[in-house]
Amino acid sequence: MKSAHSASTKFGTLARCLLVLVALAPLVACSQASQGIASHDVVYDNIHFHVVTIDLAKANLSLHWRDPVTGTPYSSIHALKTWGAAHGKTLLFAANAGIYDAHGEPLGLYVENGKVMKPLNTAHGNPAAGNFSLLPNGVFAIDANGHASVQTTTDFAAAHASPRIATQSGPMLVIDGKLNPHFEAASDSSKWRSGVCTPTPGKAMFVVSTAPVNFHTFATLFRDKLGCRNALYLDGTLSQIYVGGDYYGAPAFMVKPYAGIFAVFVPASPS
């Protein structure tokens, strides 16, 4: 009887803990929303995606590649989170930036705090060599006034912009409301994928699939479900988003070092 009572007590404690967690979940979501971060799950074509919208008027979206003191790449969201904690900052959101090369450096334009660390890449490579060359590729950028944009590389170059942060990647998923013409609905090339769009100049929307998906379905999600007229592919296979203390996207064993991580930090609460 004592054993049964003990088991019952443990079950009751566990149940109460679960109820507390369920009760706290809306409070966490509300707190994030007040800090300019809204996240939710979307199901499209029987595939689950996680969507995070950043209100740039409330949240300071930053981009991080290397420790400014040591020059060492952060490489992972966990490492960036640890760095932030050591500097009195709490990480609320993080996502991988664009495609990088075999040396672990951004393959195209990379701008951090207004400093161009990698120039715009306007080369017309062989599409068989990788997704970056599946033209058009493009640039996601935020200027000093907090205005965000997703443009083709050609349009970005013509604008002569001086962004505060920027990442170049490819391919473009949606261009002026049209899907990239290279995409095929029946394609069997399915991977975990991440991308970004700007519903308005004051908002940035990051999306990651929680299961493998082909380019056509991923692009159609942005256009038809999320209402994005221009959307950019960030990366695949290794893509993750961190928000609300949880990771979404590729499983941990698939993740490789990143060359650039988007982040939203806030000052850490006094202990």
C-alpha positions as CSV (number, residue, x, y, z in Angstrom):
1,M,0.0,0.0,0.0
2,K,2.9,2.3,0.8
3,S,4.4,1.7,-2.6
4,A,1.0,2.5,-4.3
5,H,0.7,5.7,-2.2
6,S,4.2,6.8,-3.2
7,A,3.5,6.2,-6.9
8,S,0.2,8.1,-6.6
9,T,2.0,11.0,-4.9
10,K,4.7,11.1,-7.6
11,F,2.1,11.0,-10.3
12,G,0.2,13.8,-8.6
13,T,3.3,15.9,-8.4
14,L,4.1,15.3,-12.0
15,A,0.6,16.3,-13.0
16,R,0.8,19.5,-11.1
17,C,4.1,20.4,-12.7
18,L,2.7,19.8,-16.1
19,L,-0.3,22.0,-15.3
20,V,2.1,24.8,-14.2
21,L,4.0,24.5,-17.4
22,V,0.8,24.7,-19.4
23,A,-0.3,27.7,-17.5
24,L,3.0,29.4,-17.9
25,A,3.2,28.9,-21.7
26,P,0.8,31.7,-22.6
27,L,2.7,34.0,-20.3
28,V,6.0,33.2,-22.0
29,A,4.4,33.8,-25.4
30,C,2.9,37.1,-24.2
31,S,6.3,38.2,-22.8
32,Q,8.0,37.5,-26.2
33,A,5.3,39.4,-28.0
34,S,5.8,42.4,-25.9
35,Q,9.5,42.2,-26.9
36,G,8.7,42.1,-30.6
37,I,8.8,38.4,-31.2
38,A,5.8,36.3,-32.2
39,S,6.1,32.6,-33.1
40,H,3.7,29.9,-34.2
41,D,3.5,26.6,-36.0
42,V,2.0,26.3,-39.5
43,V,1.0,23.1,-41.3
44,Y,1.1,23.4,-45.1
45,D,0.9,20.5,-47.5
46,N,1.0,18.1,-44.5
47,I,4.4,19.5,-43.5
48,H,5.0,21.4,-40.2
49,F,6.9,24.7,-40.2
50,H,7.8,27.1,-37.4
51,V,7.3,30.8,-38.2
52,V,8.9,33.6,-36.2
53,T,8.0,37.3,-36.9
54,I,10.3,40.0,-35.6
55,D,8.8,43.4,-35.0
56,L,11.9,45.6,-35.8
57,A,10.4,48.6,-33.9
58,K,10.5,46.6,-30.7
59,A,13.3,44.0,-31.2
60,N,16.9,44.7,-32.1
61,L,17.7,42.0,-34.7
62,S,21.5,41.6,-34.9
63,L,23.9,39.4,-36.9
64,H,26.9,37.6,-35.5
65,W,29.7,35.7,-37.1
66,R,32.8,36.0,-35.0
67,D,33.6,37.1,-31.5
68,P,34.7,40.8,-31.9
69,V,37.5,40.3,-29.3
70,T,39.0,36.9,-30.2
71,G,37.9,36.7,-33.9
72,T,36.7,33.1,-33.2
73,P,33.5,32.1,-35.1
74,Y,30.5,31.4,-32.9
75,S,29.5,28.6,-35.2
76,S,26.5,27.5,-33.2
77,I,23.4,29.1,-31.6
78,H,24.4,27.5,-28.2
79,A,27.8,29.2,-28.4
80,L,26.3,32.5,-29.2
81,K,23.8,32.1,-26.3
82,T,26.7,31.3,-23.9
83,W,28.6,34.4,-25.2
84,G,25.6,36.5,-24.6
85,A,25.1,35.2,-21.0
86,A,28.8,36.0,-20.3
87,H,28.1,39.6,-21.4
88,G,24.9,40.1,-19.4
89,K,22.5,39.3,-22.3
90,T,19.7,36.8,-22.7
91,L,19.1,35.3,-26.1
92,L,15.4,35.4,-27.1
93,F,15.7,34.4,-30.8
94,A,18.4,33.0,-33.2
95,A,18.5,31.6,-36.7
96,N,21.2,30.7,-39.1
97,A,22.2,33.2,-41.8
98,G,22.9,32.5,-45.4
99,I,24.9,29.9,-47.3
100,Y,28.7,29.6,-46.7
101,D,31.7,28.2,-48.6
102,A,34.0,25.2,-47.9
103,H,36.1,27.4,-45.7
104,G,33.2,28.3,-43.4
105,E,32.9,31.8,-44.6
106,P,29.8,33.5,-46.1
107,L,29.6,32.8,-49.8
108,G,28.1,36.2,-50.6
109,L,27.5,39.6,-49.0
110,Y,27.8,39.7,-45.2
111,V,27.3,42.9,-43.3
112,E,27.5,43.2,-39.5
113,N,26.9,46.5,-37.6
114,G,27.3,48.4,-40.9
115,K,30.7,46.8,-41.7
116,V,31.0,44.8,-44.9
117,M,32.8,41.6,-44.0
118,K,32.2,39.9,-47.3
119,P,31.4,41.7,-50.6
120,L,28.3,41.1,-52.8
121,N,28.8,38.0,-54.9
122,T,27.5,38.7,-58.5
123,A,29.1,35.6,-60.1
124,H,26.9,33.5,-62.4
125,G,27.9,30.0,-61.3
126,N,26.8,26.6,-62.4
127,P,23.4,25.7,-60.8
128,A,24.7,22.2,-60.4
129,A,27.4,23.5,-58.1
130,G,24.9,24.5,-55.4
131,N,21.8,26.3,-54.4
132,F,23.5,29.7,-54.3
133,S,24.0,29.5,-58.1
134,L,20.3,28.6,-58.7
135,L,19.6,32.1,-59.9
136,P,18.4,34.5,-59.0
137,N,19.9,34.6,-55.5
138,G,19.3,37.5,-53.2
139,V,19.9,39.6,-50.2
140,F,18.1,40.1,-46.9
141,A,19.0,43.4,-45.3
142,I,18.0,45.8,-42.6
143,D,19.1,49.5,-42.9
144,A,20.0,51.9,-40.2
145,N,16.4,53.0,-39.8
146,G,15.2,49.5,-39.1
147,H,13.6,48.9,-42.6
148,A,14.0,45.3,-43.8
149,S,14.0,44.1,-47.4
150,V,14.5,41.0,-49.5
151,Q,15.7,41.7,-53.0
152,T,17.4,39.8,-55.8
153,T,21.1,40.4,-56.0
154,T,20.7,42.5,-59.1
155,D,18.1,44.8,-57.5
156,F,20.2,45.1,-54.4
157,A,23.3,46.1,-56.3
158,A,21.3,48.7,-58.3
159,A,20.0,50.3,-55.1
160,H,23.5,51.0,-53.8
161,A,22.3,50.4,-50.2
162,S,24.3,50.6,-47.1
163,P,22.7,48.2,-44.7
164,R,23.2,47.8,-41.0
165,I,23.1,44.0,-41.4
166,A,22.8,41.8,-44.4
167,T,23.2,38.3,-45.6
168,Q,23.3,37.1,-49.2
169,S,22.0,33.6,-50.1
170,G,20.1,31.7,-52.7
171,P,18.0,30.9,-54.4
172,M,15.3,33.5,-54.2
173,L,12.1,31.5,-53.3
174,V,9.6,34.1,-54.4
175,I,10.3,37.1,-56.7
176,D,7.6,39.8,-57.0
177,G,4.9,37.3,-56.1
178,K,6.1,34.6,-58.5
179,L,7.9,31.3,-57.6
180,N,11.4,30.8,-58.7
181,P,11.0,29.2,-62.2
182,H,13.6,26.6,-61.4
183,F,11.4,24.9,-58.8
184,E,9.4,21.8,-59.7
185,A,6.4,20.6,-57.7
186,A,7.4,16.9,-58.2
187,S,11.0,17.4,-57.1
188,D,12.2,14.7,-54.8
189,S,15.0,16.9,-53.4
190,S,13.6,17.3,-49.9
191,K,15.6,18.8,-46.9
192,W,15.1,20.7,-43.8
193,R,15.0,24.3,-45.0
194,S,15.0,27.8,-43.7
195,G,14.1,31.1,-45.3
196,V,13.2,34.7,-44.6
197,C,10.8,37.4,-46.0
198,T,9.6,40.9,-45.0
199,P,5.8,41.2,-44.8
200,T,6.3,44.9,-44.2
201,P,9.5,47.0,-44.0
202,G,9.1,46.9,-40.3
203,K,8.9,43.2,-39.9
204,A,11.1,40.2,-40.7
205,M,9.6,36.7,-40.9
206,F,11.9,33.7,-40.4
207,V,10.6,30.2,-41.3
208,V,12.1,26.7,-40.8
209,S,10.6,23.4,-41.7
210,T,10.5,20.7,-39.1
211,A,10.7,18.0,-41.7
212,P,12.3,17.7,-45.1
213,V,10.5,19.7,-47.9
214,N,11.3,20.6,-51.5
215,F,11.9,24.1,-52.8
216,H,8.5,24.3,-54.6
217,T,6.5,23.6,-51.5
218,F,8.7,25.8,-49.3
219,A,8.3,28.7,-51.8
220,T,4.6,28.2,-52.1
221,L,4.2,28.4,-48.3
222,F,5.8,31.8,-48.3
223,R,3.7,33.1,-51.2
224,D,0.3,31.5,-50.6
225,K,0.2,30.9,-46.9
226,L,2.3,33.7,-45.4
227,G,1.6,36.3,-48.1
228,C,5.2,37.2,-48.9
229,R,5.9,38.8,-52.3
230,N,9.7,38.3,-52.0
231,A,11.3,35.5,-50.0
232,L,14.9,34.2,-49.7
233,Y,16.2,30.8,-49.0
234,L,18.8,30.8,-46.2
235,D,20.1,27.3,-45.9
236,G,19.1,23.6,-45.7
237,T,19.8,20.4,-43.9
238,L,21.4,22.1,-41.0
239,S,18.9,25.0,-40.4
240,Q,17.5,25.7,-37.0
241,I,15.6,28.5,-35.2
242,Y,15.8,29.1,-31.5
243,V,12.9,30.8,-29.8
244,G,11.2,30.6,-26.4
245,G,14.0,28.4,-25.2
246,D,13.3,25.7,-27.8
247,Y,15.0,24.7,-31.1
248,Y,13.0,24.0,-34.3
249,G,14.2,22.6,-37.6
250,A,16.9,20.1,-38.3
251,P,17.7,17.5,-35.7
252,A,20.8,18.2,-33.6
253,F,22.9,15.6,-35.4
254,M,22.4,17.3,-38.7
255,V,23.5,20.7,-37.6
256,K,26.9,22.0,-38.7
257,P,28.8,25.2,-37.9
258,Y,27.1,28.4,-39.1
259,A,28.8,31.4,-40.8
260,G,26.5,34.0,-39.3
261,I,23.6,33.8,-36.8
262,F,20.7,36.2,-36.6
263,A,19.8,37.0,-33.0
264,V,17.7,39.1,-30.6
265,F,19.2,39.7,-27.2
266,V,17.8,41.5,-24.2
267,P,19.6,42.5,-21.0
268,A,19.6,39.6,-18.6
269,S,17.3,39.9,-15.6
270,P,19.1,40.7,-12.3
271,S,19.8,37.5,-10.3
